Amino acid sequence: MALQLYGAPLSPYVAKIMIQIAAKGLDIPIVSPPGGTGSDEYKKLNPTGKVPALDVNGTILPESAAIQAYLENTQAGKSLMPNDFLESAGVIATSQIADLYIGENLGALFGQMNPKTRSDDIVKSRLDGLMKGIARLNAVIAPGPYAQGGTMTLADCTIAPLLFYVTRIIPMFGGGDPLADASNVAAYWEAIQRDNHVAGVLEDMGVALAKMQAG
Ligand SMILES: N[C@@H](CCC(=O)N[C@@H](CS)C(=O)NCC(=O)O)C(=O)O
């Protein structure tokens, strides 16, 4: 089966698939979307224009949660989903809480990085939303070493790259420690960075972010 992942180094949604690929020991090439994310050229392949997208023998699968599920169901390597249906649904729920209530707000804040074009109202409402998202995650996540059940799951692939940005972006907008009132998330964040597969991908993200900030 020929697989190829369209990706970009700074995307937390791409990083979640890269952690999954690393943890399962898969060999899937990562390529830049032709013309760039959001370009007309790339939209001919993937109508959403977003990364990640998985090319499966010429069929393009968008959306990171769908890609996670596809790779989990079709590829060999370490299982990242519990066998128990209820535990497995819990992993999906925790991933969704992180994606919807943290990831969506982070995405909006990325668009407000430039102080010259920034809307204070958008920043305020998205920072409020992000803090509520962190509180929601705090209510469902284990304090490490992994998000659920003491072993690596797809939830860890999703959450770690989002926390990478949470801990960097809120201070950039003048906020304090975003995890100060979220002790489970704070302990989890300390622990998950010690997983080798997670650490490798987060390190690459750090390098790409430093390069972007240096202009
Ligand atoms: N819900 C999507 C979100 C993906 C996403 O927002 N990707 C961003 C990069 S972090 C992107 O490609 N943005 C380009 C665009 O919106 O045109 C997923 O889970 O895959």
The ligand as an ORCA input file, in Angstrom:
! r2SCAN-3c Opt
* xyz 0 1
  N      -9.403     19.812     11.755
  C      -8.199     19.748     10.973
  C      -7.375     20.985     11.266
  C      -6.148     21.069     10.367
  C      -5.614     22.487     10.281
  O      -6.268     23.455     10.715
  N      -4.435     22.630      9.669
  C      -3.857     23.942      9.480
  C      -2.390     23.942      9.884
  S      -2.244     23.790     11.642
  C      -3.928     24.297      8.000
  O      -3.665     23.469      7.156
  N      -4.254     25.563      7.679
  C      -4.250     26.038      6.332
  C      -5.571     26.573      5.887
  O      -6.531     26.592      6.695
  O      -5.664     26.977      4.717
  C      -7.440     18.460     11.281
  O      -7.613     17.930     12.396
  O      -6.717     17.942     10.416
*
